[in-house]
Amino acid sequence: MRYCFNHFEETDISKWFATLVSDDFVFYFKPDDIGDEVGGYTLPAFWTKDEFVNAVRNLFKQAYSITLNIPVLEQGEEVFGKPAEGDTTFLKSNVTINLIVMVNEETGYQAQGFCDFRFSKGSDGLWRLCEWRDHTSSQLLSIQPASLGEILAMFY
């Protein structure tokens, strides 16, 4: 997932990204954001896989640059954790993320804070992201501040 955001310009990266999320994937917006309007679009409580992948695909097509940092991933599996033998789901809560999306050389958005992730093991034995809960706060980068969900909704 992080690789896709950080390499958003690669050919077919959106298609690859779509394979990393389960068919029953749900993205939950930050509770404070639900009902807010972003570019005339009213934020719902959640998005399904199709809605989420559409927003990410558009983000990848339109952004000038994207950087997604997830510090715990740099520390390795022993810090991030892994599912126990026989588990089919794995929950990782309060994961710090830092997303910077530049829309041009001088203007961008930053969402920073915590997210919760749930992974599920498919019948093919591969782990996929099945739930992403946004709890980020926002930082100003010469445009109005936005949470992760608000940034994604701008490109929906």
C-alpha positions in Angstrom: 0.0 0.0 0.0 2.7 2.5 1.0 4.7 1.5 -2.0 1.8 2.4 -4.3 1.3 5.8 -2.8 5.0 6.6 -3.0 5.4 5.3 -6.5 2.0 6.6 -7.8 3.5 7.5 -11.2 4.4 3.9 -12.2 2.4 2.3 -15.0 -0.6 0.3 -13.7 0.1 1.1 -10.1 -3.7 1.8 -9.5 -4.5 -1.7 -10.8 -1.9 -3.2 -8.5 -3.2 -1.1 -5.6 -6.7 -2.5 -6.1 -5.4 -6.1 -5.7 -4.1 -5.2 -2.2 -7.5 -4.5 -0.8 -10.1 -7.2 -0.2 -13.4 -7.2 -2.1 -15.3 -6.4 1.1 -12.9 -3.5 2.0 -14.3 -0.5 3.9 -12.7 2.9 4.4 -14.2 4.7 7.4 -14.0 8.4 7.5 -13.0 10.3 10.6 -16.2 10.7 12.7 -15.8 14.5 12.8 -15.7 14.6 9.0 -18.9 12.8 8.3 -21.4 15.1 6.7 -18.8 17.7 5.8 -18.7 19.0 2.2 -15.6 18.7 0.1 -15.9 20.2 -3.3 -19.6 19.8 -3.3 -19.4 16.2 -2.2 -20.9 15.3 1.2 -18.6 12.9 3.1 -20.4 9.6 4.1 -19.6 7.4 7.1 -17.6 5.0 4.8 -16.6 4.0 1.3 -16.6 0.6 -0.2 -13.7 -0.8 -2.2 -14.9 0.6 -5.5 -15.3 4.1 -4.1 -12.0 4.0 -2.3 -10.1 2.6 -5.3 -11.7 5.2 -7.5 -10.5 8.1 -5.2 -7.0 6.6 -5.0 -6.8 6.1 -8.8 -7.8 9.8 -9.4 -5.4 10.9 -6.7 -2.6 9.0 -8.5 -3.6 10.6 -11.9 -3.9 14.2 -10.7 -1.3 14.7 -7.9 2.0 16.5 -8.6 3.7 14.4 -5.8 2.6 12.0 -3.0 4.6 10.9 0.0 3.1 8.4 2.5 5.2 7.7 5.5 4.3 5.0 8.0 7.1 5.1 10.6 6.4 1.7 12.3 7.0 -0.1 9.0 10.5 1.2 9.0 11.1 -0.6 12.3 10.3 -4.1 10.9 7.9 -6.9 11.5 8.9 -7.4 15.1 7.6 -3.9 15.9 4.7 -3.8 13.5 3.6 -7.3 14.5 2.1 -10.2 12.5 -0.9 -12.5 12.8 -0.7 -15.6 14.9 -0.5 -18.9 13.2 -4.0 -19.9 12.0 -5.4 -16.4 12.3 -7.5 -15.1 9.3 -7.7 -11.5 10.5 -5.1 -9.1 11.9 -5.9 -5.7 13.4 -3.3 -3.0 13.8 -4.6 0.1 15.7 -3.2 3.5 16.3 -0.7 3.4 13.4 0.9 6.8 12.8 0.8 8.0 9.2 2.0 11.1 7.4 0.5 11.8 4.0 1.6 14.7 1.9 -0.1 15.4 -1.4 1.1 18.2 -3.5 -1.2 19.5 -6.2 1.5 21.6 -7.8 5.0 22.7 -6.9 3.8 25.1 -4.1 0.4 23.9 -2.9 -0.5 20.7 -1.1 -2.2 19.0 1.8 -0.9 17.1 4.7 -2.8 14.6 6.9 -1.0 13.3 9.9 -2.0 11.1 12.8 -3.4 7.7 13.5 -5.2 5.1 11.5 -6.5 1.6 12.3 -6.0 -1.2 9.8 -7.6 -4.6 9.6 -6.2 -7.3 7.3 -7.8 -10.5 6.2 -6.3 -13.7 4.8 -8.0 -14.7 1.5 -8.7 -18.2 0.3 -5.6 -17.8 -1.8 -3.5 -17.4 1.3 -2.7 -13.8 0.7 -3.3 -11.0 3.2 -5.2 -8.0 2.0 -6.3 -4.7 3.6 -10.0 -5.1 4.5 -10.6 -2.0 6.7 -9.0 1.4 7.1 -10.2 3.8 9.8 -9.1 7.4 9.5 -8.3 9.3 12.8 -5.9 11.8 11.3 -5.7 15.4 12.1 -4.8 18.0 9.5 -1.9 20.4 8.8 -2.0 23.4 6.5 0.3 23.6 3.5 -0.9 26.8 1.9 -4.4 25.5 1.3 -7.1 24.7 3.9 -6.3 21.8 6.2 -7.7 18.3 5.5 -7.9 14.9 7.1 -6.9 11.8 5.1 -10.5 11.2 4.2 -11.0 14.7 3.1 -7.9 14.6 0.9 -9.1 11.4 -0.8 -12.6 12.9 -1.2 -11.1 15.9 -3.1 -10.1 13.4 -5.8 -13.2 11.2 -5.7 
